[in-house]
Amino acid sequence: MQVKDVMTSKVTSIPSTIKVIDAAKLMDEQQIGALPVINDNGNVIGIITETDFIGKYETIPHGLTIPSLMGQWMHGSSLEEILKTARDEEIKNVMTPNPYTVSSETSLTTAAHLMLKHDIGRLPVVDNGRLVGIIAKQDIVKAIILNDQ
């Protein structure tokens, strides 16, 4: 099977200039866990995910791992304080730039390995430089069902 067999084709994307609060509202309204960020030419330049709103661990020099949220270190700050500050930031300042992507022709095995290797839950699907979909871990589960039919 290939990514195109199970990906979500109707994907919502956002420009890099949208405010964090507006991206959060969009994700909530549409009940989605990620928004690819595109430039004026429709190229994927970043992604914002639900993980970005709850924080993640980042490795800094000397192999130390510390929690961060919206590009800020969480040492001494609460989640609420950081989110209040970040709400008016443009997405380009807090997104994950240059996300891993796959093409619609990529095998599901390759997509799954990429997700596992880099601990990511979604991959934008890009053909000829254009966003054509998104594949999530849940879509891989769909493949199991399709294979059973």
Secondary structure, DSSP 4 states (H G I P E B T S, - for coil): -BGGGTSBSS---EETTSBHHHHHHHHHHHT-SEEEEE-TTS-EEEEEEHHHHH-EEEEEGGGEEEEEETTEE-TT--HHHHHHHHTTSBGGGTSEES---B-TTSBHHHHHHHHHHHT-SEEEEEETTEEEEEEEHHHHHHHHHHHT-
